[in-house]
Amino acid sequence: MSKIALVTGANRGLGRNTALSIARHGGDVIVAYRGNATQAAEVVSEIKALGRKAVAVQLDVAQHDSFVAFADTLRGALRDAWGRESFDHLVNNAGHGEFTPFAETTEAQFDGIFDVHVKGVYFLTQALLPLIADGGRIVNFSTGLTRFSAPGFSAYAAAKGAIEVLTRYMAKELGARGIAVNTVAPGAIETDFGGGVVRDNPDLNTQYAGLTALGRVGLPDDIGPMVASLLSDDNRWVNAQRIEVSGGQAI
């Protein structure tokens, strides 16, 4: 029986790449997206072209009061597409960045980051626990910025630091069900994160490349396949770990 992964924010960026990588590794995918249904449908089509099953479901991880209803929608999608009552892997990827100096970060920006990256992950995972199969996997996305510092990312990095601690607690408390929980922490990546701050700023791109042992910033193709590999049975004994995928940034 094929494994089923739910990837949040799977319509673009690292989420899209992760969803496609999972499909290339033989898994089926539930593509969760916030607002761009066209992008989500394109990802579903690409996954189906790889010979795997996929469905798209709408989810705003900042709307915590919607999670119970989302779980009901997901339950229906699982029954209709797979004839199952559960899925196997949850990848908490959805989110956004704020590139603002500490002295200028507003309370609204801070709350927006924590609502999505901390409360969203915490309470979405909680709501989906009855649907996650025993022996399943959870991957939470963090950032290299919890190990090294870069001006402008204080709120984002603080939120991801909370996720790294939460990951260890999830692993401890869900271990009785055989569910492994890990954190993947990308370094600087060329995506639309933070308004494309790394992708579209040549000076910053060059700066981060110079700080990286492998001599460049990362690409989505450096991250998605690693997540797919982590979800495989080959990595069944990896649990409660922070795994940085940064090409050796700031070492």
VEXTISE-853603 format. One record per residue (C-alpha): residue number from 1; residue in one letter; z, x, y. Coordinates in Angstrom, 1 decimal, always signed. Layout:
% VEXTISE-853603
@i NUM aa A zz Z xx X yy Y
...
% end
This chain:
% VEXTISE-853603
@i 1 aa M zz +0.0 xx +0.0 yy +0.0
@i 2 aa S zz -1.0 xx +1.3 yy +3.4
@i 3 aa K zz +1.7 xx +2.2 yy +5.9
@i 4 aa I zz +1.7 xx +0.2 yy +9.2
@i 5 aa A zz +2.7 xx +1.8 yy +12.5
@i 6 aa L zz +3.5 xx +0.1 yy +15.8
@i 7 aa V zz +2.6 xx +2.3 yy +18.7
@i 8 aa T zz +3.7 xx +1.2 yy +22.2
@i 9 aa G zz +1.4 xx +2.0 yy +25.1
@i 10 aa A zz -1.4 xx +2.6 yy +22.6
@i 11 aa N zz -4.2 xx +1.5 yy +24.8
@i 12 aa R zz -4.5 xx +4.8 yy +26.7
@i 13 aa G zz -3.3 xx +8.4 yy +26.9
@i 14 aa L zz -1.0 xx +9.8 yy +24.2
@i 15 aa G zz -0.4 xx +6.4 yy +22.7
@i 16 aa R zz -4.1 xx +5.9 yy +22.2
@i 17 aa N zz -4.5 xx +9.3 yy +20.6
@i 18 aa T zz -1.5 xx +8.8 yy +18.4
@i 19 aa A zz -2.9 xx +5.4 yy +17.2
@i 20 aa L zz -6.2 xx +6.9 yy +16.3
@i 21 aa S zz -4.6 xx +9.9 yy +14.7
@i 22 aa I zz -2.5 xx +7.7 yy +12.5
@i 23 aa A zz -5.6 xx +5.8 yy +11.4
@i 24 aa R zz -7.4 xx +9.1 yy +10.6
@i 25 aa H zz -4.4 xx +9.9 yy +8.4
@i 26 aa G zz -4.9 xx +6.7 yy +6.5
@i 27 aa G zz -2.5 xx +4.4 yy +8.3
@i 28 aa D zz -2.9 xx +0.9 yy +9.8
@i 29 aa V zz -1.9 xx +0.3 yy +13.4
@i 30 aa I zz -0.4 xx -2.3 yy +15.7
@i 31 aa V zz -1.7 xx -1.5 yy +19.2
@i 32 aa A zz +0.9 xx -2.6 yy +21.7
@i 33 aa Y zz -0.3 xx -2.6 yy +25.3
@i 34 aa R zz +1.1 xx -3.8 yy +28.6
@i 35 aa G zz -1.8 xx -5.1 yy +30.7
@i 36 aa N zz -5.2 xx -3.8 yy +29.8
@i 37 aa A zz -6.4 xx -6.0 yy +26.9
@i 38 aa T zz -9.9 xx -4.5 yy +27.1
@i 39 aa Q zz -8.6 xx -1.0 yy +26.5
@i 40 aa A zz -6.5 xx -2.3 yy +23.6
@i 41 aa A zz -9.4 xx -4.0 yy +22.0
@i 42 aa E zz -11.5 xx -0.8 yy +22.2
@i 43 aa V zz -8.7 xx +1.1 yy +20.4
@i 44 aa V zz -8.6 xx -1.6 yy +17.7
@i 45 aa S zz -12.4 xx -1.4 yy +17.3
@i 46 aa E zz -12.2 xx +2.4 yy +17.0
@i 47 aa I zz -9.4 xx +2.1 yy +14.3
@i 48 aa K zz -11.4 xx -0.4 yy +12.4
@i 49 aa A zz -14.5 xx +1.9 yy +12.5
@i 50 aa L zz -12.3 xx +4.4 yy +10.7
@i 51 aa G zz -11.8 xx +1.9 yy +7.9
@i 52 aa R zz -8.3 xx +1.0 yy +8.8
@i 53 aa K zz -6.7 xx -2.4 yy +9.9
@i 54 aa A zz -5.5 xx -2.9 yy +13.4
@i 55 aa V zz -4.4 xx -5.6 yy +15.7
@i 56 aa A zz -3.5 xx -5.6 yy +19.4
@i 57 aa V zz -0.3 xx -7.2 yy +20.8
@i 58 aa Q zz +0.9 xx -7.5 yy +24.4
@i 59 aa L zz +4.2 xx -6.0 yy +25.3
@i 60 aa D zz +5.9 xx -4.9 yy +28.5
@i 61 aa V zz +8.8 xx -2.7 yy +27.6
@i 62 aa A zz +10.3 xx -3.2 yy +31.0
@i 63 aa Q zz +10.8 xx -6.9 yy +30.2
@i 64 aa H zz +13.8 xx -6.7 yy +28.0
@i 65 aa D zz +14.3 xx -10.4 yy +27.7
@i 66 aa S zz +10.9 xx -10.7 yy +26.1
@i 67 aa F zz +11.7 xx -8.6 yy +23.0
@i 68 aa V zz +13.0 xx -11.5 yy +20.8
@i 69 aa A zz +9.8 xx -13.4 yy +21.4
@i 70 aa F zz +7.7 xx -10.3 yy +20.9
@i 71 aa A zz +9.4 xx -9.8 yy +17.5
@i 72 aa D zz +8.4 xx -13.3 yy +16.5
@i 73 aa T zz +4.8 xx -12.7 yy +17.6
@i 74 aa L zz +4.8 xx -9.4 yy +15.7
@i 75 aa R zz +6.1 xx -11.2 yy +12.6
@i 76 aa G zz +3.2 xx -13.6 yy +12.8
@i 77 aa A zz +0.7 xx -10.8 yy +13.2
@i 78 aa L zz +2.1 xx -8.9 yy +10.2
@i 79 aa R zz +1.7 xx -12.1 yy +8.0
@i 80 aa D zz -1.8 xx -12.9 yy +9.2
@i 81 aa A zz -3.3 xx -9.4 yy +9.0
@i 82 aa W zz -1.3 xx -7.8 yy +6.2
@i 83 aa G zz +0.5 xx -10.5 yy +4.4
@i 84 aa R zz +3.7 xx -8.6 yy +5.0
@i 85 aa E zz +7.1 xx -9.3 yy +6.6
@i 86 aa S zz +7.7 xx -5.7 yy +7.8
@i 87 aa F zz +6.1 xx -2.6 yy +9.2
@i 88 aa D zz +6.9 xx +1.1 yy +8.5
@i 89 aa H zz +6.7 xx +3.2 yy +11.6
@i 90 aa L zz +7.7 xx +2.6 yy +15.2
@i 91 aa V zz +6.4 xx +5.0 yy +17.9
@i 92 aa N zz +8.1 xx +4.5 yy +21.2
@i 93 aa N zz +5.5 xx +6.0 yy +23.5
@i 94 aa A zz +5.0 xx +3.5 yy +26.4
@i 95 aa G zz +6.1 xx +4.7 yy +29.8
@i 96 aa H zz +5.2 xx +6.1 yy +33.1
@i 97 aa G zz +6.2 xx +9.1 yy +35.3
@i 98 aa E zz +7.5 xx +9.6 yy +38.8
@i 99 aa F zz +6.5 xx +12.8 yy +40.6
@i 100 aa T zz +9.0 xx +12.7 yy +43.4
@i 101 aa P zz +11.5 xx +15.3 yy +44.7
@i 102 aa F zz +15.1 xx +14.6 yy +43.9
@i 103 aa A zz +16.0 xx +14.1 yy +47.5
@i 104 aa E zz +13.3 xx +11.5 yy +48.0
@i 105 aa T zz +13.7 xx +9.5 yy +44.7
@i 106 aa T zz +14.6 xx +5.9 yy +45.5
@i 107 aa E zz +17.0 xx +3.7 yy +43.5
@i 108 aa A zz +14.0 xx +1.5 yy +42.6
@i 109 aa Q zz +12.1 xx +4.4 yy +41.2
@i 110 aa F zz +15.1 xx +5.6 yy +39.2
@i 111 aa D zz +15.8 xx +2.1 yy +37.9
@i 112 aa G zz +12.1 xx +1.6 yy +37.0
@i 113 aa I zz +12.1 xx +4.8 yy +34.9
@i 114 aa F zz +15.4 xx +4.0 yy +33.1
@i 115 aa D zz +14.4 xx +0.4 yy +32.5
@i 116 aa V zz +11.3 xx +1.5 yy +30.6
@i 117 aa H zz +12.2 xx +4.8 yy +29.0
@i 118 aa V zz +15.8 xx +4.2 yy +28.1
@i 119 aa K zz +16.7 xx +0.5 yy +28.0
@i 120 aa G zz +13.2 xx -0.4 yy +26.8
@i 121 aa V zz +13.4 xx +2.0 yy +23.9
@i 122 aa Y zz +17.0 xx +1.0 yy +23.1
@i 123 aa F zz +16.6 xx -2.7 yy +23.1
@i 124 aa L zz +13.1 xx -2.9 yy +21.7
@i 125 aa T zz +14.1 xx -0.9 yy +18.7
@i 126 aa Q zz +17.2 xx -3.0 yy +18.3
@i 127 aa A zz +15.1 xx -6.2 yy +18.3
@i 128 aa L zz +12.6 xx -4.8 yy +15.8
@i 129 aa L zz +15.2 xx -3.5 yy +13.3
@i 130 aa P zz +14.9 xx -6.5 yy +11.0
@i 131 aa L zz +11.1 xx -5.9 yy +10.8
@i 132 aa I zz +11.2 xx -2.1 yy +10.1
@i 133 aa A zz +11.0 xx -1.4 yy +6.4
@i 134 aa D zz +13.8 xx +0.6 yy +4.7
@i 135 aa G zz +12.6 xx +4.1 yy +4.4
@i 136 aa G zz +10.6 xx +3.8 yy +7.6
@i 137 aa R zz +10.2 xx +6.2 yy +10.5
@i 138 aa I zz +10.9 xx +6.0 yy +14.2
@i 139 aa V zz +9.5 xx +8.5 yy +16.7
@i 140 aa N zz +10.7 xx +8.5 yy +20.3
@i 141 aa F zz +8.7 xx +10.4 yy +23.0
@i 142 aa S zz +10.6 xx +12.8 yy +25.2
@i 143 aa T zz +9.3 xx +15.7 yy +27.3
@i 144 aa G zz +9.5 xx +19.5 yy +27.6
@i 145 aa L zz +11.1 xx +18.8 yy +30.9
@i 146 aa T zz +14.5 xx +18.3 yy +29.2
@i 147 aa R zz +14.5 xx +22.0 yy +28.2
@i 148 aa F zz +12.9 xx +23.5 yy +31.4
@i 149 aa S zz +12.9 xx +22.2 yy +34.9
@i 150 aa A zz +10.0 xx +21.4 yy +37.3
@i 151 aa P zz +10.6 xx +20.0 yy +40.8
@i 152 aa G zz +9.7 xx +16.3 yy +41.1
@i 153 aa F zz +10.7 xx +15.1 yy +37.7
@i 154 aa S zz +14.5 xx +14.7 yy +37.9
@i 155 aa A zz +14.6 xx +10.9 yy +37.1
@i 156 aa Y zz +12.0 xx +11.1 yy +34.4
@i 157 aa A zz +13.7 xx +14.1 yy +32.7
@i 158 aa A zz +17.1 xx +12.6 yy +32.9
@i 159 aa A zz +15.8 xx +9.4 yy +31.2
@i 160 aa K zz +14.2 xx +11.5 yy +28.4
@i 161 aa G zz +17.4 xx +13.5 yy +28.0
@i 162 aa A zz +19.1 xx +10.2 yy +27.3
@i 163 aa I zz +16.4 xx +9.4 yy +24.7
@i 164 aa E zz +17.1 xx +12.7 yy +22.9
@i 165 aa V zz +20.7 xx +11.8 yy +22.5
@i 166 aa L zz +19.9 xx +8.3 yy +21.5
@i 167 aa T zz +17.5 xx +9.6 yy +18.8
@i 168 aa R zz +20.4 xx +11.4 yy +17.1
@i 169 aa Y zz +22.5 xx +8.3 yy +17.2
@i 170 aa M zz +19.7 xx +6.2 yy +15.7
@i 171 aa A zz +19.2 xx +8.7 yy +13.0
@i 172 aa K zz +22.9 xx +8.6 yy +12.2
@i 173 aa E zz +23.3 xx +4.9 yy +12.2
@i 174 aa L zz +20.0 xx +4.0 yy +10.5
@i 175 aa G zz +20.3 xx +6.7 yy +7.8
@i 176 aa A zz +21.8 xx +4.2 yy +5.4
@i 177 aa R zz +18.5 xx +2.4 yy +5.3
@i 178 aa G zz +16.6 xx +5.6 yy +4.8
@i 179 aa I zz +15.0 xx +5.4 yy +8.3
@i 180 aa A zz +14.3 xx +8.8 yy +9.8
@i 181 aa V zz +14.3 xx +9.1 yy +13.6
@i 182 aa N zz +12.9 xx +12.0 yy +15.5
@i 183 aa T zz +11.9 xx +13.0 yy +19.1
@i 184 aa V zz +8.6 xx +14.5 yy +20.0
@i 185 aa A zz +8.6 xx +16.4 yy +23.3
@i 186 aa P zz +5.2 xx +17.3 yy +24.8
@i 187 aa G zz +4.8 xx +19.9 yy +27.4
@i 188 aa A zz +2.3 xx +19.6 yy +30.3
@i 189 aa I zz -0.6 xx +17.4 yy +29.1
@i 190 aa E zz -3.9 xx +16.4 yy +30.8
@i 191 aa T zz -3.5 xx +12.6 yy +30.9
@i 192 aa D zz -3.1 xx +10.0 yy +33.6
@i 193 aa F zz +0.7 xx +10.5 yy +33.4
@i 194 aa G zz +2.3 xx +10.6 yy +36.9
@i 195 aa G zz -1.0 xx +9.7 yy +38.5
@i 196 aa G zz -2.8 xx +12.5 yy +36.6
@i 197 aa V zz -0.6 xx +15.1 yy +38.3
@i 198 aa V zz -1.4 xx +17.8 yy +35.7
@i 199 aa R zz -5.0 xx +16.6 yy +34.8
@i 200 aa D zz -6.2 xx +16.2 yy +38.4
@i 201 aa N zz -4.3 xx +18.9 yy +40.3
@i 202 aa P zz -6.1 xx +22.3 yy +39.6
@i 203 aa D zz -3.4 xx +24.4 yy +41.2
@i 204 aa L zz -0.6 xx +22.7 yy +39.1
@i 205 aa N zz -2.8 xx +22.8 yy +36.0
@i 206 aa T zz -3.3 xx +26.6 yy +36.4
@i 207 aa Q zz +0.4 xx +27.0 yy +37.1
@i 208 aa Y zz +1.5 xx +25.3 yy +33.9
@i 209 aa A zz -1.2 xx +27.1 yy +31.9
@i 210 aa G zz +0.2 xx +30.4 yy +33.1
@i 211 aa L zz +3.7 xx +29.4 yy +31.9
@i 212 aa T zz +2.3 xx +28.6 yy +28.4
@i 213 aa A zz +2.1 xx +31.2 yy +25.7
@i 214 aa L zz -1.2 xx +29.8 yy +24.4
@i 215 aa G zz -2.7 xx +30.0 yy +27.9
@i 216 aa R zz -3.6 xx +26.4 yy +28.7
@i 217 aa V zz -2.0 xx +23.0 yy +29.3
@i 218 aa G zz -2.0 xx +20.5 yy +26.4
@i 219 aa L zz -4.6 xx +17.8 yy +25.6
@i 220 aa P zz -3.9 xx +14.4 yy +23.9
@i 221 aa D zz -5.5 xx +15.8 yy +20.7
@i 222 aa D zz -2.7 xx +18.4 yy +20.6
@i 223 aa I zz -0.1 xx +15.6 yy +20.3
@i 224 aa G zz -1.4 xx +12.6 yy +18.4
@i 225 aa P zz -2.2 xx +14.5 yy +15.1
@i 226 aa M zz +1.3 xx +16.0 yy +15.2
@i 227 aa V zz +2.9 xx +12.6 yy +15.4
@i 228 aa A zz +0.8 xx +11.3 yy +12.6
@i 229 aa S zz +1.8 xx +14.3 yy +10.5
@i 230 aa L zz +5.5 xx +13.7 yy +11.3
@i 231 aa L zz +5.1 xx +10.2 yy +10.0
@i 232 aa S zz +3.7 xx +11.4 yy +6.7
@i 233 aa D zz +5.6 xx +11.8 yy +3.5
@i 234 aa D zz +5.2 xx +15.6 yy +3.8
@i 235 aa N zz +7.8 xx +15.4 yy +6.5
@i 236 aa R zz +10.2 xx +12.9 yy +4.9
@i 237 aa W zz +13.2 xx +15.3 yy +5.2
@i 238 aa V zz +12.8 xx +15.9 yy +8.9
@i 239 aa N zz +15.4 xx +13.8 yy +10.7
@i 240 aa A zz +17.3 xx +13.7 yy +14.0
@i 241 aa Q zz +15.2 xx +16.5 yy +15.4
@i 242 aa R zz +13.7 xx +17.3 yy +18.8
@i 243 aa I zz +10.3 xx +18.7 yy +18.2
@i 244 aa E zz +8.6 xx +20.3 yy +21.2
@i 245 aa V zz +4.8 xx +20.4 yy +21.2
@i 246 aa S zz +4.0 xx +22.5 yy +24.2
@i 247 aa G zz +2.0 xx +25.5 yy +23.1
@i 248 aa G zz +5.0 xx +27.6 yy +23.9
@i 249 aa Q zz +5.6 xx +26.5 yy +27.5
@i 250 aa A zz +8.3 xx +28.4 yy +29.5
@i 251 aa I zz +9.5 xx +30.6 yy +26.6
% end
